[in-house]
Amino acid sequence: MNVLGIIASGVAALFITVALAKSARRVALRPHIPNEPGGRAPRAEVLRRTGGATAVLAVGTATGVALWLGAADGAAGSVGGLLAGAGIVAVLGLVHDLKPLWTALRLGAQTAAAILVVCLAGLSPAAGVLAALWIVLVTNAFALLDHADGLLTAVGLVTAAGLLACALVGGDPALALLPTTLVAGLAGFLLHTWHPARLRLGATGAQFTGFALAASGALILAAAPSGRAAWAALPALATVALADSALVLISRRRAARSPLRDTDDHVAHRLRRVRVTVPGSAVLTALWAAVPVATGTLVYAELLHPAFLLLPLAGTAAAVFALLRIPAYGSPRTAPPRTGSSRTASSGAAPSRTAAARRAQASGVGAAIPAAASAPGAKASAPGQGAPAARTAAGHPTVPPPPTGRPPAEAAAAAAERG
């Protein structure tokens, strides 16, 4: 293992991420970008949504160059398979960002990538099946954390730092290559995805991050010495991601909602309902993740007894129970029941109100317009009807003069003067 090569790959990933993200941000925020023809989303919005591809390119490039230079001599096959599987998942996420894919297709591709990783790592069939299932589960759990600005980036940064420490303390130190570049890439991308986010990880960056974290944890667990409590320490690093998934599944089960239909019921959404800001939600969730990550790392380093892992697990269970008490779904707006009697009453009352309004309007109009003198030959009005318009001897309706605002005496004098 070349430690200097791993450090250099991390520095390279940081600088490449900063350069690519800055360029993508400048293009995305450029004004007067026309919309795509055919009613598609603007190019700027698509670029913001796929901004995580910059971090993926940086991490992948730095890791690939380090592998080519021999920075992971002892575990080149494992790290190469890990990078290949994460790249497959990232390409699938990019396609999903541009055009949503079916859930079954995404799960199938993630399973194929996980099988590729465990096969190149040389795991036994039983361990390989368990590792593949774990990778798919944790990948989707971390991807679901991408529901608020900076949330997944902060939690992924904390988790990758824990995996890096575990890889350096024991197991195969060559497996620290991808966690190192991932820490650097997420750190360089954090400022761009912080609230208000100029760029987003999207499905590309979210699935790549989740797969890299899950697969790295599985390979570090498989390479750990038999004396260490890796079987309990490393799964604790994904506590917050699994807690968010459990929170969502339980709440949707209680509300009789589809578990595959994403709504505003995640951790950050519930924190927002109790007046926590978006940056505050990301900070609180990252601190929450730091507790089991630090505890698991210390247990893996044999500085704490494995029983101490029960403390963050109990705290996580209490946090999930408290978050479940925060309402996440608004009560549906239902119209009041309409019975036959209510319809009859309403249909009978409406004409009466309408007729009353018409009579009041007719009486008001009749009071507002002065009655004109009926001319000879004019027809009398029928009972219950308004007074007919006055007509001349020839049968033409008379047109009253416009109001002048003068008293009647002055108006008659003015008419005599005009005559």
C-alpha positions as a LaTeX table, in Angstrom:
\begin{tabular}{lrrr}
\hline
Residue & $x$ (\AA) & $y$ (\AA) & $z$ (\AA) \\
\hline
Met1 & 0.00 & 0.00 & 0.00 \\
Asn2 & 1.28 & 3.46 & $-0.89$ \\
Val3 & 0.06 & 5.83 & 1.85 \\
Leu4 & 1.41 & 8.88 & 0.06 \\
Gly5 & $-0.43$ & 7.82 & $-3.09$ \\
Ile6 & $-3.72$ & 7.54 & $-1.17$ \\
Ile7 & $-3.20$ & 11.00 & 0.37 \\
Ala8 & $-2.35$ & 12.45 & $-3.03$ \\
Ser9 & $-5.47$ & 10.86 & $-4.54$ \\
Gly10 & $-7.59$ & 12.52 & $-1.85$ \\
Val11 & $-6.05$ & 15.93 & $-2.53$ \\
Ala12 & $-6.57$ & 15.43 & $-6.27$ \\
Ala13 & $-10.21$ & 14.47 & $-5.74$ \\
Leu14 & $-10.75$ & 17.62 & $-3.67$ \\
Phe15 & $-9.29$ & 19.97 & $-6.27$ \\
Ile16 & $-11.01$ & 18.26 & $-9.20$ \\
Thr17 & $-14.38$ & 18.41 & $-7.43$ \\
Val18 & $-13.97$ & 22.11 & $-6.60$ \\
Ala19 & $-12.96$ & 22.96 & $-10.19$ \\
Leu20 & $-15.73$ & 20.95 & $-11.87$ \\
Ala21 & $-18.44$ & 22.04 & $-9.42$ \\
Lys22 & $-17.44$ & 25.70 & $-9.79$ \\
Ser23 & $-17.64$ & 25.46 & $-13.57$ \\
Ala24 & $-21.00$ & 23.67 & $-13.45$ \\
Arg25 & $-22.33$ & 26.22 & $-10.96$ \\
Arg26 & $-21.24$ & 29.12 & $-13.18$ \\
Val27 & $-23.01$ & 27.60 & $-16.19$ \\
Ala28 & $-26.12$ & 26.73 & $-14.16$ \\
Leu29 & $-26.46$ & 30.25 & $-12.78$ \\
Arg30 & $-25.87$ & 31.93 & $-16.13$ \\
Pro31 & $-28.89$ & 34.15 & $-16.92$ \\
His32 & $-31.07$ & 34.00 & $-20.02$ \\
Ile33 & $-30.70$ & 30.29 & $-20.66$ \\
Pro34 & $-33.58$ & 29.32 & $-23.00$ \\
Asn35 & $-35.80$ & 26.36 & $-22.32$ \\
Glu36 & $-35.46$ & 23.14 & $-24.21$ \\
Pro37 & $-37.90$ & 22.66 & $-27.10$ \\
Gly38 & $-40.87$ & 20.42 & $-26.56$ \\
Gly39 & $-41.73$ & 21.65 & $-23.08$ \\
Arg40 & $-38.71$ & 20.05 & $-21.39$ \\
Ala41 & $-36.97$ & 21.48 & $-18.34$ \\
Pro42 & $-34.44$ & 24.31 & $-18.81$ \\
Arg43 & $-30.84$ & 23.29 & $-19.25$ \\
Ala44 & $-29.85$ & 25.18 & $-16.11$ \\
Glu45 & $-32.29$ & 23.15 & $-13.99$ \\
Val46 & $-31.08$ & 19.87 & $-15.52$ \\
Leu47 & $-27.50$ & 20.89 & $-14.78$ \\
Arg48 & $-28.34$ & 21.70 & $-11.16$ \\
Arg49 & $-30.16$ & 18.38 & $-10.77$ \\
Thr50 & $-27.21$ & 16.42 & $-12.17$ \\
Gly51 & $-24.55$ & 18.42 & $-10.34$ \\
Gly52 & $-23.52$ & 15.34 & $-8.39$ \\
Ala53 & $-21.88$ & 14.04 & $-11.55$ \\
Thr54 & $-19.01$ & 16.46 & $-10.90$ \\
Ala55 & $-18.21$ & 14.79 & $-7.57$ \\
Val56 & $-18.57$ & 11.36 & $-9.17$ \\
Leu57 & $-16.14$ & 12.26 & $-11.95$ \\
Ala58 & $-13.64$ & 13.69 & $-9.47$ \\
Val59 & $-13.76$ & 10.71 & $-7.10$ \\
Gly60 & $-13.69$ & 8.19 & $-9.94$ \\
Thr61 & $-10.82$ & 9.90 & $-11.74$ \\
Ala62 & $-8.68$ & 10.25 & $-8.63$ \\
Thr63 & $-9.33$ & 6.64 & $-7.55$ \\
Gly64 & $-8.70$ & 5.24 & $-11.03$ \\
Val65 & $-5.41$ & 7.08 & $-11.43$ \\
Ala66 & $-4.31$ & 5.93 & $-7.97$ \\
Leu67 & $-5.11$ & 2.32 & $-8.88$ \\
Trp68 & $-3.20$ & 2.66 & $-12.13$ \\
Leu69 & $-0.18$ & 4.02 & $-10.24$ \\
Gly70 & $-0.30$ & 1.11 & $-7.79$ \\
Ala71 & $-1.61$ & 2.86 & $-4.67$ \\
Ala72 & $-3.61$ & $-0.23$ & $-3.66$ \\
Asp73 & $-1.29$ & $-3.11$ & $-4.42$ \\
Gly74 & $-2.70$ & $-5.62$ & $-1.94$ \\
Ala75 & $-6.38$ & $-5.10$ & $-2.83$ \\
Ala76 & $-6.34$ & $-3.79$ & $-6.38$ \\
Gly77 & $-9.01$ & $-6.28$ & $-7.46$ \\
Ser78 & $-11.35$ & $-5.41$ & $-4.59$ \\
Val79 & $-10.95$ & $-1.66$ & $-5.04$ \\
Gly80 & $-11.28$ & $-1.98$ & $-8.82$ \\
Gly81 & $-14.51$ & $-3.95$ & $-8.49$ \\
Leu82 & $-15.77$ & $-1.46$ & $-5.94$ \\
Leu83 & $-15.07$ & 1.45 & $-8.29$ \\
Ala84 & $-16.62$ & $-0.38$ & $-11.26$ \\
Gly85 & $-19.81$ & $-1.18$ & $-9.34$ \\
Ala86 & $-20.12$ & 2.39 & $-8.07$ \\
Gly87 & $-19.62$ & 3.66 & $-11.62$ \\
Ile88 & $-22.42$ & 1.42 & $-12.93$ \\
Val89 & $-24.77$ & 2.71 & $-10.26$ \\
Ala90 & $-23.77$ & 6.31 & $-10.99$ \\
Val91 & $-24.50$ & 5.92 & $-14.72$ \\
Leu92 & $-27.88$ & 4.44 & $-13.84$ \\
Gly93 & $-28.55$ & 7.42 & $-11.57$ \\
Leu94 & $-27.64$ & 9.85 & $-14.33$ \\
Val95 & $-30.13$ & 8.18 & $-16.67$ \\
His96 & $-32.73$ & 8.33 & $-13.90$ \\
Asp97 & $-32.09$ & 12.06 & $-13.43$ \\
Leu98 & $-32.75$ & 12.69 & $-17.11$ \\
Lys99 & $-35.63$ & 10.24 & $-17.49$ \\
Pro100 & $-37.10$ & 8.40 & $-14.47$ \\
Leu101 & $-36.65$ & 4.64 & $-14.53$ \\
Trp102 & $-38.70$ & 1.86 & $-13.00$ \\
Thr103 & $-37.84$ & 0.84 & $-9.47$ \\
Ala104 & $-37.39$ & $-2.81$ & $-10.46$ \\
Leu105 & $-34.86$ & $-1.83$ & $-13.13$ \\
Arg106 & $-32.84$ & 0.25 & $-10.67$ \\
Leu107 & $-32.86$ & $-2.51$ & $-8.05$ \\
Gly108 & $-31.78$ & $-5.04$ & $-10.66$ \\
Ala109 & $-28.85$ & $-2.90$ & $-11.78$ \\
Gln110 & $-27.80$ & $-2.25$ & $-8.18$ \\
Thr111 & $-27.92$ & $-5.97$ & $-7.44$ \\
Ala112 & $-25.77$ & $-6.74$ & $-10.50$ \\
Ala113 & $-23.24$ & $-4.12$ & $-9.42$ \\
Ala114 & $-23.16$ & $-5.54$ & $-5.88$ \\
Ile115 & $-22.60$ & $-9.07$ & $-7.24$ \\
Leu116 & $-19.72$ & $-7.73$ & $-9.33$ \\
Val117 & $-18.12$ & $-6.25$ & $-6.21$ \\
Val118 & $-18.41$ & $-9.40$ & $-4.09$ \\
Cys119 & $-17.17$ & $-11.61$ & $-6.93$ \\
Leu120 & $-14.05$ & $-9.51$ & $-7.54$ \\
Ala121 & $-13.44$ & $-9.36$ & $-3.78$ \\
Gly122 & $-13.33$ & $-13.18$ & $-3.62$ \\
Leu123 & $-15.96$ & $-13.63$ & $-0.91$ \\
Ser124 & $-17.52$ & $-16.99$ & $-0.16$ \\
Pro125 & $-21.01$ & $-17.67$ & $-1.55$ \\
Ala126 & $-22.75$ & $-17.21$ & 1.80 \\
Ala127 & $-20.82$ & $-14.06$ & 2.64 \\
Gly128 & $-21.28$ & $-12.81$ & $-0.90$ \\
Val129 & $-25.07$ & $-13.13$ & $-0.74$ \\
Leu130 & $-25.25$ & $-11.32$ & 2.59 \\
Ala131 & $-22.87$ & $-8.62$ & 1.36 \\
Ala132 & $-24.86$ & $-8.08$ & $-1.84$ \\
Leu133 & $-28.12$ & $-7.74$ & 0.07 \\
Trp134 & $-26.48$ & $-5.35$ & 2.53 \\
Ile135 & $-25.04$ & $-3.21$ & $-0.30$ \\
Val136 & $-28.39$ & $-2.86$ & $-2.07$ \\
Leu137 & $-30.22$ & $-2.06$ & 1.19 \\
Val138 & $-27.75$ & 0.56 & 2.42 \\
Thr139 & $-27.37$ & 2.11 & $-1.04$ \\
Asn140 & $-31.06$ & 2.92 & $-1.21$ \\
Ala141 & $-31.14$ & 3.98 & 2.45 \\
Phe142 & $-28.42$ & 6.58 & 1.86 \\
Ala143 & $-29.99$ & 7.66 & $-1.43$ \\
Leu144 & $-33.24$ & 8.46 & 0.42 \\
Leu145 & $-31.34$ & 10.99 & 2.54 \\
Asp146 & $-31.06$ & 13.26 & $-0.48$ \\
His147 & $-34.31$ & 15.06 & 0.41 \\
Ala148 & $-32.86$ & 18.31 & 1.78 \\
Asp149 & $-30.02$ & 20.64 & 0.85 \\
Gly150 & $-26.70$ & 19.40 & 2.17 \\
Leu151 & $-28.16$ & 16.52 & 4.18 \\
Leu152 & $-26.76$ & 13.53 & 2.30 \\
Thr153 & $-23.46$ & 15.32 & 1.67 \\
Ala154 & $-22.93$ & 15.99 & 5.38 \\
Val155 & $-24.01$ & 12.53 & 6.54 \\
Gly156 & $-21.98$ & 10.84 & 3.79 \\
Leu157 & $-18.93$ & 12.90 & 4.75 \\
Val158 & $-19.19$ & 11.78 & 8.39 \\
Thr159 & $-19.76$ & 8.13 & 7.42 \\
Ala160 & $-16.89$ & 8.09 & 4.92 \\
Ala161 & $-14.58$ & 9.52 & 7.58 \\
Gly162 & $-15.55$ & 6.66 & 9.92 \\
Leu163 & $-14.90$ & 4.07 & 7.21 \\
Leu164 & $-11.53$ & 5.69 & 6.50 \\
Ala165 & $-10.58$ & 5.44 & 10.16 \\
Cys166 & $-11.67$ & 1.79 & 10.32 \\
Ala167 & $-9.70$ & 0.94 & 7.19 \\
Leu168 & $-6.58$ & 2.58 & 8.60 \\
Val169 & $-6.90$ & 1.01 & 12.06 \\
Gly170 & $-7.26$ & $-2.60$ & 10.92 \\
Gly171 & $-8.25$ & $-4.84$ & 8.09 \\
Asp172 & $-6.74$ & $-4.03$ & 4.71 \\
Pro173 & $-5.45$ & $-0.42$ & 4.59 \\
Ala174 & $-5.67$ & $-0.46$ & 0.79 \\
Leu175 & $-9.46$ & $-0.31$ & 1.18 \\
Ala176 & $-8.99$ & 3.23 & 2.53 \\
Leu177 & $-8.46$ & 4.52 & $-1.02$ \\
Leu178 & $-12.09$ & 5.01 & $-2.01$ \\
Pro179 & $-13.20$ & 6.38 & 1.41 \\
Thr180 & $-10.34$ & 8.90 & 1.19 \\
Thr181 & $-11.33$ & 10.19 & $-2.23$ \\
Leu182 & $-15.00$ & 10.14 & $-1.22$ \\
Val183 & $-14.30$ & 12.27 & 1.86 \\
Ala184 & $-12.42$ & 14.76 & $-0.32$ \\
Gly185 & $-15.08$ & 14.81 & $-3.04$ \\
Leu186 & $-17.98$ & 15.32 & $-0.64$ \\
Ala187 & $-16.06$ & 18.04 & 1.22 \\
Gly188 & $-15.45$ & 19.91 & $-2.02$ \\
Phe189 & $-19.07$ & 19.56 & $-3.07$ \\
Leu190 & $-20.58$ & 20.50 & 0.31 \\
Leu191 & $-20.53$ & 24.27 & $-0.22$ \\
His192 & $-22.35$ & 23.96 & $-3.53$ \\
Thr193 & $-25.13$ & 21.75 & $-2.16$ \\
Trp194 & $-25.56$ & 23.70 & 1.09 \\
His195 & $-28.80$ & 25.64 & 1.48 \\
Pro196 & $-29.73$ & 27.33 & $-0.79$ \\
Ala197 & $-28.27$ & 24.63 & $-3.04$ \\
Arg198 & $-26.78$ & 25.80 & $-6.32$ \\
Leu199 & $-26.08$ & 22.20 & $-7.32$ \\
Arg200 & $-27.72$ & 18.97 & $-6.19$ \\
Leu201 & $-26.33$ & 15.49 & $-5.84$ \\
Gly202 & $-29.34$ & 14.04 & $-7.63$ \\
Ala203 & $-29.72$ & 10.34 & $-8.22$ \\
Thr204 & $-26.24$ & 10.26 & $-9.78$ \\
Gly205 & $-24.36$ & 11.45 & $-6.73$ \\
Ala206 & $-26.76$ & 9.96 & $-4.17$ \\
Gln207 & $-26.60$ & 6.40 & $-5.50$ \\
Phe208 & $-22.86$ & 6.62 & $-6.08$ \\
Thr209 & $-22.31$ & 7.84 & $-2.51$ \\
Gly210 & $-24.59$ & 5.21 & $-0.99$ \\
Phe211 & $-23.07$ & 2.38 & $-3.02$ \\
Ala212 & $-19.49$ & 3.44 & $-2.25$ \\
Leu213 & $-20.23$ & 3.65 & 1.48 \\
Ala214 & $-22.14$ & 0.36 & 1.62 \\
Ala215 & $-19.65$ & $-1.61$ & $-0.48$ \\
Ser216 & $-16.64$ & $-0.17$ & 1.36 \\
Gly217 & $-18.17$ & $-1.15$ & 4.69 \\
Ala218 & $-18.89$ & $-4.67$ & 3.45 \\
Leu219 & $-15.34$ & $-5.17$ & 2.14 \\
Ile220 & $-13.74$ & $-3.72$ & 5.28 \\
Leu221 & $-15.93$ & $-6.04$ & 7.36 \\
Ala222 & $-14.89$ & $-9.05$ & 5.26 \\
Ala223 & $-11.18$ & $-8.15$ & 5.56 \\
Ala224 & $-11.27$ & $-7.40$ & 9.31 \\
Pro225 & $-9.30$ & $-9.65$ & 11.68 \\
Ser226 & $-11.30$ & $-12.27$ & 13.51 \\
Gly227 & $-10.59$ & $-10.76$ & 16.90 \\
Arg228 & $-12.32$ & $-7.44$ & 16.16 \\
Ala229 & $-16.04$ & $-6.81$ & 16.66 \\
Ala230 & $-16.44$ & $-5.65$ & 13.06 \\
Trp231 & $-19.74$ & $-7.51$ & 12.69 \\
Ala232 & $-21.31$ & $-5.01$ & 15.11 \\
Ala233 & $-19.15$ & $-1.92$ & 14.64 \\
Leu234 & $-19.34$ & $-1.36$ & 10.88 \\
Pro235 & $-23.14$ & $-1.76$ & 10.46 \\
Ala236 & $-23.54$ & 0.95 & 13.11 \\
Leu237 & $-22.07$ & 3.45 & 10.66 \\
Ala238 & $-25.29$ & 3.29 & 8.60 \\
Thr239 & $-27.56$ & 3.85 & 11.60 \\
Val240 & $-29.04$ & 7.20 & 10.52 \\
Ala241 & $-29.71$ & 6.12 & 6.94 \\
Leu242 & $-31.46$ & 2.95 & 8.11 \\
Ala243 & $-33.37$ & 4.94 & 10.74 \\
Asp244 & $-34.70$ & 7.31 & 8.09 \\
Ser245 & $-35.84$ & 4.36 & 5.96 \\
Ala246 & $-37.52$ & 2.73 & 8.95 \\
Leu247 & $-39.22$ & 6.01 & 9.83 \\
Val248 & $-40.61$ & 6.34 & 6.32 \\
Leu249 & $-41.80$ & 2.74 & 6.08 \\
Ile250 & $-43.50$ & 2.77 & 9.48 \\
Ser251 & $-45.27$ & 6.09 & 8.92 \\
Arg252 & $-46.49$ & 5.10 & 5.45 \\
Arg253 & $-47.66$ & 1.76 & 6.79 \\
Arg254 & $-49.67$ & 3.50 & 9.49 \\
Ala255 & $-51.17$ & 5.94 & 7.02 \\
Ala256 & $-51.98$ & 3.17 & 4.48 \\
Arg257 & $-49.79$ & 4.81 & 1.84 \\
Ser258 & $-47.66$ & 3.20 & $-0.82$ \\
Pro259 & $-44.08$ & 2.65 & 0.41 \\
Leu260 & $-42.71$ & 3.44 & $-3.06$ \\
Arg261 & $-44.40$ & 6.82 & $-3.44$ \\
Asp262 & $-42.06$ & 9.46 & $-2.06$ \\
Thr263 & $-43.66$ & 12.18 & 0.06 \\
Asp264 & $-42.55$ & 14.74 & 2.64 \\
Asp265 & $-42.20$ & 12.32 & 5.56 \\
His266 & $-38.43$ & 11.97 & 5.97 \\
Val267 & $-36.29$ & 13.16 & 8.87 \\
Ala268 & $-35.62$ & 16.66 & 7.54 \\
His269 & $-39.27$ & 17.15 & 6.57 \\
Arg270 & $-40.43$ & 16.40 & 10.12 \\
Leu271 & $-37.76$ & 18.66 & 11.58 \\
Arg272 & $-38.99$ & 21.43 & 9.31 \\
Arg273 & $-42.49$ & 20.99 & 10.75 \\
Val274 & $-41.16$ & 21.86 & 14.19 \\
Arg275 & $-39.54$ & 25.07 & 12.89 \\
Val276 & $-36.00$ & 23.75 & 12.33 \\
Thr277 & $-34.29$ & 25.45 & 9.40 \\
Val278 & $-32.95$ & 23.55 & 6.40 \\
Pro279 & $-29.27$ & 24.07 & 7.41 \\
Gly280 & $-30.20$ & 23.21 & 10.98 \\
Ser281 & $-31.76$ & 19.94 & 9.82 \\
Ala282 & $-28.57$ & 19.01 & 7.98 \\
Val283 & $-26.39$ & 19.88 & 10.98 \\
Leu284 & $-28.60$ & 18.00 & 13.46 \\
Thr285 & $-28.72$ & 14.91 & 11.26 \\
Ala286 & $-24.95$ & 14.98 & 10.72 \\
Leu287 & $-24.39$ & 15.23 & 14.48 \\
Trp288 & $-26.84$ & 12.39 & 14.97 \\
Ala289 & $-24.83$ & 10.29 & 12.48 \\
Ala290 & $-21.54$ & 11.24 & 14.15 \\
Val291 & $-22.52$ & 9.51 & 17.42 \\
Pro292 & $-22.91$ & 5.93 & 16.07 \\
Val293 & $-20.03$ & 6.49 & 13.62 \\
Ala294 & $-17.64$ & 7.51 & 16.40 \\
Thr295 & $-18.86$ & 4.72 & 18.67 \\
Gly296 & $-18.52$ & 2.09 & 15.94 \\
Thr297 & $-15.04$ & 3.31 & 15.05 \\
Leu298 & $-13.89$ & 3.13 & 18.67 \\
Val299 & $-15.39$ & $-0.34$ & 19.05 \\
Tyr300 & $-13.66$ & $-1.45$ & 15.84 \\
Ala301 & $-10.36$ & $-0.09$ & 17.20 \\
Glu302 & $-10.97$ & $-2.11$ & 20.41 \\
Leu303 & $-11.05$ & 1.05 & 22.52 \\
Leu304 & $-14.64$ & 0.44 & 23.64 \\
His305 & $-16.59$ & $-2.67$ & 24.49 \\
Pro306 & $-19.22$ & $-3.70$ & 21.86 \\
Ala307 & $-21.92$ & $-3.18$ & 24.50 \\
Phe308 & $-21.45$ & 0.57 & 24.09 \\
Leu309 & $-23.09$ & 0.26 & 20.68 \\
Leu310 & $-26.40$ & $-0.19$ & 22.45 \\
Leu311 & $-26.34$ & 3.46 & 23.52 \\
Pro312 & $-26.52$ & 5.05 & 20.04 \\
Leu313 & $-28.96$ & 2.35 & 18.92 \\
Ala314 & $-31.27$ & 3.12 & 21.84 \\
Gly315 & $-30.96$ & 6.84 & 21.17 \\
Thr316 & $-31.79$ & 6.27 & 17.50 \\
Ala317 & $-34.88$ & 4.23 & 18.40 \\
Ala318 & $-36.03$ & 7.00 & 20.76 \\
Ala319 & $-35.44$ & 9.61 & 18.03 \\
Val320 & $-37.47$ & 7.61 & 15.51 \\
Phe321 & $-40.30$ & 7.25 & 18.03 \\
Ala322 & $-40.25$ & 11.01 & 18.68 \\
Leu323 & $-40.22$ & 11.80 & 14.96 \\
Leu324 & $-43.19$ & 9.50 & 14.40 \\
Arg325 & $-45.23$ & 11.73 & 16.71 \\
Ile326 & $-44.69$ & 14.70 & 14.40 \\
Pro327 & $-47.53$ & 14.73 & 11.84 \\
Ala328 & $-46.21$ & 14.27 & 8.33 \\
Tyr329 & $-49.41$ & 14.00 & 6.30 \\
Gly330 & $-52.13$ & 16.63 & 6.12 \\
Ser331 & $-55.68$ & 15.54 & 6.76 \\
Pro332 & $-57.51$ & 15.00 & 3.45 \\
Arg333 & $-60.13$ & 17.55 & 2.54 \\
Thr334 & $-63.41$ & 15.68 & 2.28 \\
Ala335 & $-66.68$ & 17.27 & 1.22 \\
Pro336 & $-69.58$ & 16.96 & 3.71 \\
Pro337 & $-72.00$ & 14.11 & 2.95 \\
Arg338 & $-74.95$ & 15.12 & 0.82 \\
Thr339 & $-78.11$ & 13.21 & 1.66 \\
Gly340 & $-81.34$ & 13.23 & $-0.26$ \\
Ser341 & $-83.09$ & 15.52 & 2.27 \\
Ser342 & $-80.25$ & 18.03 & 2.17 \\
Arg343 & $-80.32$ & 18.07 & $-1.61$ \\
Thr344 & $-84.10$ & 18.59 & $-1.56$ \\
Ala345 & $-83.82$ & 21.32 & 1.01 \\
Ser346 & $-81.05$ & 23.07 & $-0.84$ \\
Ser347 & $-82.83$ & 22.76 & $-4.18$ \\
Gly348 & $-86.04$ & 24.09 & $-2.63$ \\
Ala349 & $-84.34$ & 26.95 & $-0.82$ \\
Ala350 & $-82.30$ & 28.15 & $-3.77$ \\
Pro351 & $-85.28$ & 29.13 & $-5.98$ \\
Ser352 & $-86.92$ & 30.93 & $-3.08$ \\
Arg353 & $-83.77$ & 32.92 & $-2.38$ \\
Thr354 & $-83.40$ & 33.64 & $-6.08$ \\
Ala355 & $-86.98$ & 34.76 & $-6.41$ \\
Ala356 & $-86.66$ & 36.95 & $-3.33$ \\
Ala357 & $-83.51$ & 38.51 & $-4.71$ \\
Arg358 & $-85.20$ & 39.18 & $-8.04$ \\
Arg359 & $-88.19$ & 40.81 & $-6.35$ \\
Ala360 & $-85.91$ & 42.96 & $-4.21$ \\
Gln361 & $-83.91$ & 43.96 & $-7.29$ \\
Ala362 & $-87.06$ & 44.74 & $-9.26$ \\
Ser363 & $-88.48$ & 46.82 & $-6.41$ \\
Gly364 & $-85.16$ & 48.64 & $-6.04$ \\
Val365 & $-85.02$ & 49.43 & $-9.74$ \\
Gly366 & $-88.60$ & 50.58 & $-9.75$ \\
Ala367 & $-87.91$ & 52.90 & $-6.85$ \\
Ala368 & $-84.79$ & 54.27 & $-8.45$ \\
Ile369 & $-86.42$ & 55.13 & $-11.80$ \\
Pro370 & $-89.23$ & 57.70 & $-11.56$ \\
Ala371 & $-92.53$ & 56.69 & $-13.08$ \\
Ala372 & $-93.16$ & 58.28 & $-16.47$ \\
Ala373 & $-96.53$ & 59.65 & $-17.46$ \\
Ser374 & $-98.42$ & 57.19 & $-19.56$ \\
Ala375 & $-99.23$ & 58.46 & $-23.01$ \\
Pro376 & $-102.49$ & 57.91 & $-24.76$ \\
Gly377 & $-102.72$ & 54.42 & $-26.14$ \\
Ala378 & $-100.28$ & 52.96 & $-23.68$ \\
Lys379 & $-101.14$ & 49.54 & $-22.32$ \\
Ala380 & $-101.75$ & 48.98 & $-18.66$ \\
Ser381 & $-99.41$ & 46.74 & $-16.69$ \\
Ala382 & $-100.61$ & 43.41 & $-15.50$ \\
Pro383 & $-100.85$ & 42.74 & $-11.79$ \\
Gly384 & $-97.59$ & 41.62 & $-10.26$ \\
Gln385 & $-95.49$ & 43.03 & $-13.15$ \\
Gly386 & $-93.38$ & 46.17 & $-13.27$ \\
Ala387 & $-94.70$ & 49.35 & $-14.87$ \\
Pro388 & $-94.25$ & 49.28 & $-18.67$ \\
Ala389 & $-92.14$ & 51.88 & $-20.41$ \\
Ala390 & $-93.99$ & 55.06 & $-21.44$ \\
Arg391 & $-94.68$ & 55.40 & $-25.16$ \\
Thr392 & $-95.63$ & 58.23 & $-27.49$ \\
Ala393 & $-98.81$ & 58.44 & $-29.53$ \\
Ala394 & $-96.99$ & 56.78 & $-32.43$ \\
Gly395 & $-96.04$ & 53.85 & $-30.15$ \\
His396 & $-92.35$ & 54.70 & $-29.77$ \\
Pro397 & $-90.86$ & 54.45 & $-26.27$ \\
Thr398 & $-90.02$ & 57.73 & $-24.67$ \\
Val399 & $-86.42$ & 58.44 & $-23.65$ \\
Pro400 & $-86.12$ & 60.33 & $-20.36$ \\
Pro401 & $-83.70$ & 63.25 & $-20.39$ \\
Pro402 & $-80.36$ & 62.70 & $-18.68$ \\
Pro403 & $-80.17$ & 63.84 & $-15.09$ \\
Thr404 & $-78.87$ & 67.40 & $-14.72$ \\
Gly405 & $-78.72$ & 67.60 & $-10.97$ \\
Arg406 & $-80.84$ & 70.83 & $-10.99$ \\
Pro407 & $-84.05$ & 71.39 & $-9.08$ \\
Pro408 & $-87.24$ & 70.88 & $-11.11$ \\
Ala409 & $-87.98$ & 74.63 & $-11.24$ \\
Glu410 & $-84.56$ & 75.49 & $-12.65$ \\
Ala411 & $-84.82$ & 72.63 & $-15.15$ \\
Ala412 & $-88.24$ & 73.94 & $-16.38$ \\
Ala413 & $-86.88$ & 77.49 & $-16.74$ \\
Ala414 & $-83.89$ & 76.23 & $-18.73$ \\
Ala415 & $-86.22$ & 74.24 & $-21.03$ \\
Ala416 & $-88.39$ & 77.35 & $-21.56$ \\
Glu417 & $-85.31$ & 79.36 & $-22.48$ \\
Arg418 & $-84.19$ & 76.71 & $-25.00$ \\
Gly419 & $-87.75$ & 76.63 & $-26.46$ \\
\hline
\end{tabular}
